[in-house]
Amino acid sequence: MDITALNGTQVLRTKVLKWMCLCLASLSAVFTYFNIFINDFIVLGVLEAAFSVYCFSVFVLISRTKLKLWQPLSICACVSLLVVLGSYLSKMSHALFVWMLALPVLYYLLLGTLWGVVLSAALLLSEGIALWAKNDISPFLTLNLSLNLSLSYVAIWVVAHVFENSRENSYKRLQNLALLDPLTGVGNRLAMNQYFEIELQNKLGLFAMILDLDFFKQVNDKYGHAVGDRVLVAVTQLLNDNLPQGKVFRIGGEEFAIFSPSTTSEYAQNYAQQIRRSLEAHEFLIEGYSISITISIGVVKYQPGDSLKQTIKAADKQLYQAKRNGRNQVMMDTLDGETQLESVC
């Protein structure tokens, strides 16, 4: 599965913003011509010309780099300002206020529910003030027109809110199904790929650990798979409780991976030993059984330029060495590339 598909919201908003910028740049250029040369409305024409240039520059920028929050936020703020200002300065017969009806959809598409609520409410308030502050509001003295415009705006706002909220909830549920291990609730291999490739922007000082429960098959054979599953859940909880930073992933039956960013070799060694000792000293009481298990851990420091596959392979090599040396041990790459044994104390 392509991990970029898991970032569907970001991809959707990037595409919407990209082509919306191109569309707004073109429309603003057309309105610039009409307002300067036909409507003799130079102030609004100049503002629309500047907005057209800005939209095109954002279009070029997001075609080359990742989407940042300030980009859709600035576009929404600018187009809202133009609509409100245009409604206030232009003649009512130009009907620039009609554009306000399209903006809630744009807010929710580009920024989600939180910003959608804030910007939609702000636009309704500011547009209302701008219209009622005009000298020529004769059309709005008719109650029917005022009510129809207001209710149309609110209806579009509500529909946009419900749709985006439902879309976000559905996306989160699908993402959880794809990324979370159904037994333990931590991330799976796909989640590990996404974390390493997308979420973890700065990998300097990153340590990867591969952990394997020693002789776990004997637990399943002796107590049954139902008990074994509960042991795995308890182990996961113990790993999370001992993890001040980073993430835990279940990547196999009894195999886990931990990524600990922005740490030192000494910290990684001590942390891995803390996990090993905590698990060794812990007694799992499940369905009347007292179960004790140990763990073997391989630790490596991320090398700049290495892929996730290379990093995991290096950590696996240390894990296998720990198993060959008798299990219940931590093996780690030292800075000179040799292995260092952190055995039972």
C-alpha positions as MATLAB code, in Angstrom:
seq = 'MDITALNGTQVLRTKVLKWMCLCLASLSAVFTYFNIFINDFIVLGVLEAAFSVYCFSVFVLISRTKLKLWQPLSICACVSLLVVLGSYLSKMSHALFVWMLALPVLYYLLLGTLWGVVLSAALLLSEGIALWAKNDISPFLTLNLSLNLSLSYVAIWVVAHVFENSRENSYKRLQNLALLDPLTGVGNRLAMNQYFEIELQNKLGLFAMILDLDFFKQVNDKYGHAVGDRVLVAVTQLLNDNLPQGKVFRIGGEEFAIFSPSTTSEYAQNYAQQIRRSLEAHEFLIEGYSISITISIGVVKYQPGDSLKQTIKAADKQLYQAKRNGRNQVMMDTLDGETQLESVC';
ca = [
       0.000    0.000    0.000;
       1.239    3.488   -0.881;
       1.743    5.334    2.422;
       0.896    8.659    0.776;
      -2.680    7.373    0.508;
      -2.834    7.478    4.318;
      -2.379   11.232    4.191;
      -5.511   11.710    2.116;
      -6.676   14.921    3.780;
      -3.377   16.647    3.082;
      -3.379   15.440   -0.522;
      -6.990   16.568   -1.029;
      -6.397   20.021    0.420;
      -3.213   20.465   -1.578;
      -5.040   19.694   -4.820;
      -7.998   21.913   -3.941;
      -5.773   24.823   -2.942;
      -3.531   24.432   -5.965;
      -6.314   24.621   -8.536;
      -8.343   27.090   -6.495;
      -5.346   29.424   -6.555;
      -5.106   29.111  -10.323;
      -8.848   29.724  -10.668;
      -8.842   32.705   -8.294;
      -5.778   34.171  -10.005;
      -7.576   34.034  -13.355;
     -10.868   35.385  -12.001;
      -9.109   38.188  -10.132;
      -7.276   39.177  -13.295;
     -10.614   39.384  -15.153;
     -12.222   41.418  -12.353;
      -9.170   43.673  -12.281;
      -9.795   44.602  -15.905;
     -13.532   45.201  -15.376;
     -13.107   47.246  -12.196;
     -10.332   49.465  -13.561;
     -11.391   49.971  -17.171;
     -15.177   49.475  -17.141;
     -16.507   50.079  -13.617;
     -13.934   52.817  -12.888;
     -13.327   51.208   -9.502;
      -9.545   51.566   -9.314;
      -9.046   50.768   -5.602;
     -10.751   47.373   -5.794;
      -9.114   46.685   -9.170;
      -5.622   47.234   -7.758;
      -6.388   44.993   -4.767;
      -7.664   42.265   -7.072;
      -4.559   42.572   -9.235;
      -2.359   42.094   -6.154;
      -4.499   39.147   -5.067;
      -4.185   37.599   -8.531;
      -0.395   37.778   -8.353;
      -0.400   36.354   -4.822;
      -2.661   33.435   -5.808;
      -0.407   32.557   -8.703;
       2.694   32.687   -6.476;
       1.049   30.314   -3.966;
       0.087   28.016   -6.861;
       3.741   27.855   -7.929;
       4.923   27.367   -4.338;
       2.643   24.441   -3.476;
       3.504   22.804   -6.798;
       7.080   22.517   -5.517;
       6.810   22.132   -1.734;
       4.557   20.630    0.932;
       1.385   22.410    1.942;
       1.715   24.678    4.997;
      -1.207   25.981    7.079;
      -0.444   29.629    6.332;
      -1.005   29.085    2.598;
      -4.725   28.126    2.600;
      -5.306   30.394    5.600;
      -3.869   33.426    3.808;
      -5.845   32.680    0.616;
      -9.096   32.380    2.585;
      -8.349   35.568    4.528;
      -7.513   37.522    1.369;
     -10.542   36.423   -0.625;
     -12.788   37.108    2.398;
     -11.336   40.591    2.763;
     -11.893   41.290   -0.936;
     -15.523   40.153   -0.759;
     -16.282   42.220    2.354;
     -14.417   45.280    1.108;
     -15.943   44.967   -2.357;
     -19.428   44.646   -0.880;
     -18.884   47.796    1.161;
     -17.266   49.947   -1.552;
     -19.114   48.851   -4.684;
     -22.660   49.564   -5.735;
     -25.334   47.153   -4.575;
     -26.213   46.516   -8.209;
     -22.778   44.884   -8.671;
     -23.928   42.180   -6.212;
     -20.427   41.346   -4.951;
     -22.019   40.157   -1.700;
     -23.248   37.032   -3.564;
     -19.688   35.651   -3.413;
     -20.031   35.220    0.339;
     -22.280   32.206   -0.302;
     -19.377   30.226   -1.809;
     -16.834   30.935    0.922;
     -17.947   28.517    3.697;
     -17.409   25.603    1.304;
     -13.919   26.918    0.538;
     -13.106   27.323    4.251;
     -14.095   23.773    5.128;
     -12.425   22.209    2.105;
      -9.110   23.938    2.708;
      -8.940   24.220    6.504;
     -11.292   21.714    8.121;
     -14.074   22.096   10.674;
     -12.376   24.283   13.313;
     -11.213   26.987   10.946;
     -14.406   26.539    8.943;
     -16.535   27.505   11.945;
     -14.310   30.462   12.893;
     -14.001   31.930    9.391;
     -17.648   31.341    8.426;
     -18.854   33.110   11.575;
     -16.371   35.951   11.074;
     -17.452   36.402    7.456;
     -21.161   36.469    8.336;
     -20.559   39.119   10.980;
     -18.204   41.294    8.921;
     -20.322   41.054    5.756;
     -23.418   42.006    7.724;
     -21.649   45.052    9.165;
     -20.287   46.039    5.733;
     -23.700   45.842    4.051;
     -25.614   47.690    6.733;
     -22.937   50.404    6.912;
     -23.462   51.301    3.247;
     -25.412   54.384    2.285;
     -27.318   52.536   -0.428;
     -28.931   49.483    1.183;
     -32.363   49.925   -0.325;
     -32.570   46.324   -1.610;
     -31.966   45.048    1.934;
     -34.737   47.135    3.363;
     -36.966   44.394    1.964;
     -37.222   41.745    4.691;
     -37.529   38.882    2.215;
     -34.192   39.630    0.532;
     -32.331   39.950    3.831;
     -33.816   36.740    5.174;
     -33.203   34.782    1.968;
     -29.555   35.850    1.789;
     -28.928   35.152    5.486;
     -30.694   31.798    5.495;
     -28.998   30.722    2.259;
     -25.618   31.481    3.802;
     -26.440   29.602    7.018;
     -27.786   26.613    5.043;
     -24.591   26.387    2.959;
     -22.526   26.796    6.131;
     -24.373   23.949    7.895;
     -24.120   21.610    4.905;
     -20.379   22.322    4.537;
     -19.861   21.725    8.269;
     -21.784   18.435    8.380;
     -20.113   17.133    5.229;
     -16.560   18.000    6.336;
     -17.121   16.703    9.861;
     -18.437   13.394    8.480;
     -15.557   13.184    6.008;
     -12.962   13.770    8.746;
     -14.531   11.153   11.045;
     -14.697    8.583    8.240;
     -11.100    9.303    7.279;
      -9.930    8.858   10.877;
     -11.765    5.531   11.187;
     -10.289    4.241    7.934;
      -6.832    5.463    8.920;
      -7.083    3.663   12.265;
      -8.129    0.451   10.516;
      -5.120    0.733    8.214;
      -2.525    1.848   10.764;
      -3.388    0.296   14.130;
      -2.724   -3.233   15.280;
      -6.206   -4.562   16.198;
      -4.966   -6.510   19.229;
      -2.672   -4.060   21.024;
      -3.841   -0.725   19.615;
      -0.328    0.446   18.715;
       0.858    1.135   15.186;
       1.541   -1.693   12.736;
       4.208   -1.973   10.038;
       2.370    0.429    7.764;
       2.141    2.962   10.585;
       5.869    2.516   11.179;
       6.528    3.302    7.502;
       4.382    6.424    7.688;
       6.039    7.574   10.915;
       9.534    7.098    9.517;
       8.915    8.485    6.027;
       6.411   11.283    6.681;
       6.002   12.257   10.331;
       9.645   12.049   11.418;
      11.055   15.084    9.630;
      14.304   15.284   11.626;
      15.966   11.889   12.041;
      19.202   13.132   13.602;
      19.718   11.452   16.966;
      17.165    8.746   16.142;
      17.594    5.270   17.621;
      15.679    2.237   16.399;
      15.044   -0.777   18.611;
      13.731   -4.195   17.611;
      12.334   -6.199   20.533;
      11.377   -9.874   20.567;
       9.773  -11.758   23.459;
      11.930  -14.760   24.356;
      10.342  -18.193   23.798;
       6.869  -16.661   23.502;
       5.647  -19.703   21.557;
       5.913  -21.662   24.799;
       3.433  -19.247   26.426;
       0.913  -19.862   23.638;
       1.464  -23.618   23.739;
       1.176  -23.860   27.532;
      -1.607  -21.354   28.302;
      -3.395  -20.931   24.983;
      -3.505  -18.142   22.424;
      -6.164  -16.180   24.320;
      -3.817  -15.836   27.298;
      -0.913  -15.147   24.954;
      -2.859  -12.296   23.370;
      -3.509  -10.760   26.779;
       0.195  -11.008   27.563;
       0.967   -9.136   24.348;
      -1.490   -6.400   25.303;
       0.084   -6.125   28.765;
       3.596   -6.005   27.280;
       2.503   -3.230   24.926;
       1.163   -1.250   27.869;
       4.427   -1.745   29.733;
       6.427   -0.546   26.720;
       4.274    2.563   26.389;
       4.526    3.291   30.112;
       8.319    3.212   29.888;
       8.496    5.387   26.758;
       8.943    9.127   27.515;
       9.267    9.990   23.831;
       9.020    8.213   20.496;
       6.601    5.500   19.359;
       5.969    1.791   19.787;
       4.934   -0.449   16.876;
       3.961   -4.102   16.734;
       5.589   -5.485   13.592;
       5.133   -9.231   14.092;
       3.551  -11.819   16.357;
       5.709  -11.109   19.420;
       8.044   -8.607   17.795;
       7.951   -4.858   18.434;
       9.823   -1.823   17.155;
      10.518    1.381   19.047;
      11.778    4.636   17.567;
      13.296    7.060   20.040;
      14.194   10.416   18.415;
      16.573   13.113   19.634;
      18.451   10.888   22.071;
      22.050    9.889   22.804;
      23.746    6.486   22.741;
      23.888    6.428   26.526;
      20.207    7.249   26.816;
      19.261    4.585   24.253;
      21.310    1.959   26.109;
      19.812    2.881   29.477;
      16.311    2.988   28.082;
      16.628   -0.434   26.410;
      18.003   -1.881   29.648;
      15.142   -0.310   31.576;
      12.669   -2.072   29.308;
      14.498   -5.387   29.649;
      14.683   -5.174   33.457;
      11.071   -4.020   33.820;
       9.786   -6.930   31.746;
      12.041   -9.436   33.485;
      10.803   -8.310   36.917;
       7.153   -8.150   35.914;
       4.775  -10.973   36.732;
       1.726  -11.191   34.463;
      -1.333  -12.468   36.339;
      -3.812  -13.602   33.701;
      -6.739  -15.956   34.238;
      -5.154  -17.328   37.397;
      -1.790  -17.953   35.749;
       1.441  -16.265   36.838;
       3.515  -15.731   33.707;
       7.060  -14.411   33.509;
       8.840  -13.608   30.261;
      12.031  -11.941   29.128;
      12.929   -9.910   26.076;
      15.850   -9.528   23.683;
      16.551   -6.131   22.152;
      18.641   -4.927   19.226;
      19.451   -1.201   19.077;
      21.007    0.885   16.309;
      21.528    4.550   15.672;
      20.016    5.872   12.464;
      22.646    6.616    9.844;
      21.903    9.626    7.594;
      20.714    8.488    4.189;
      19.610    5.032    5.347;
      16.133    3.833    4.432;
      13.729    2.328    6.940;
      14.515   -1.125    5.547;
      18.247   -0.616    6.125;
      17.675    0.705    9.642;
      15.425   -2.204   10.620;
      17.863   -4.691    9.077;
      20.696   -3.266   11.174;
      18.588   -3.452   14.358;
      17.537   -7.015   13.474;
      21.201   -7.960   13.196;
      21.775   -6.786   16.779;
      18.643   -8.614   17.933;
      19.807  -11.902   16.426;
      23.175  -11.434   18.110;
      21.419  -10.978   21.473;
      19.515  -14.219   20.875;
      22.657  -16.117   19.934;
      24.320  -14.880   23.116;
      21.591  -16.381   25.322;
      18.596  -13.973   25.053;
      17.337  -11.569   27.739;
      19.974   -9.123   26.547;
      20.441   -5.802   24.776;
      22.817   -5.580   21.851;
      23.715   -2.207   20.437;
      25.947   -0.722   17.764;
      28.703    1.389   19.259;
      29.976    4.484   17.500;
      32.861    2.586   15.925;
      30.452    0.145   14.256;
      31.117   -2.793   16.613;
      28.506   -4.361   18.822;
      28.269   -3.807   22.542;
      26.589   -6.309   24.821;
      24.317   -5.107   27.610;
      23.591   -8.382   29.327;
      21.814   -9.479   32.435;
      23.128   -7.709   35.503;
];
